[in-house]
């Protein structure tokens, strides 16, 4: 699973799952998250290489990102509303 797919799965879960990468996005934005994605994770130092996932078009990636951001915004709004 790619970092993007893991983040998307966490956000799309009902209720959303809290993962470290989501915190990075919320605190530092997508740019910070992308920087973290390129840093090897000490938790997975010996992970075997995976075959690349099917390539998505730019439009499909944009739709996925919008869906993730919308879900994140809705989750944050709900958390703020409920204290």
N, C-alpha and C positions, 0 to 999 in steps of 0.2 A: 504494500500500500504506500503510495507516495505521501509526502507531507501534506500536500493539498487535499488528497482524498481523506486522510486522517482528520484534518481540520474540518472538512465538510461533513464527514460522518458525525463528528462530535457536535457540531452546530445543529445538524438536522435531526439528531436523536430527540426523542420526546420522553422526558424533558432533556434539554441539551446537557451534554456531558462536559465537565470542566477538564480541560487539558492545558498543559503549560503553553502550548502554541496559541491557544485562544487568548490567554493572558497577554502574550506578546503583541497580538493584533490589537487588543483593546487598549494597551498602554502605549505602544509605539507605532501602531499602524501597520499596513501591509508591507511597507518598505522594511521595517524592522523584522517582521516575520520572514520575509524573503531572505534577509541576511542570516537569520537563525537556521533556515532550511539548508543553507549552503555550508553550515558548520557541522562537522561530524558529531554525532551524538555519542557521549560516553556510554549510554545505556545499550547501544547497539553497535559496539565496535566490530564484531565479527559477523554481522549480518551478511548473508550471501547476496550477491548481486541479483537483481530481479530483471526480468524482461521488461522493456519499456511498455507502458500502457498505450492503448490506442490514442493516437494524436487527435486532439479536439480542435475544431476550427476556432478562430479568434472570437467569432460571434458566440459560439457555445461556451467558451471560457468566460466571456463577459456575462452571459446569462447566469452561469454558475456563481460567479463572484457577486453579482447583484442579489441572487437568492441567499447567499451566505450572509451578506451584509444586512439584508432585510431581516433575516432571522435573528442575527446578533442584536440589531436595534430593537426588535420586538422583545427579545429576552431581557435586554438591559432595561427597557421601559417597564416591563412587568416587575423586575426586581426593585426598581426605584419606587414604583407605585405601591408595592407591598412591603417596603422597608427592608 
